[in-house]
Amino acid sequence: MTIRDILQQKREEILNLAAQHGASNIRIFGSVARDEEREDRVCNCWLKSEIIS
């Protein structure tokens, strides 16, 4: 199973967890986004965070 497969399988769980912590607009970039993923690379994520203090 690839990282992309795992992300697709757990998409709703990831989005719900992010929303619980004030994060949105989650994006994947780098090797996973380019379909060049390998086991020795990481999954790069970008997100928007609303921090309220």
Helices and strands as residue ranges (DSSP letters): H 3-9, H 11-20, E 23-29, E 44-49
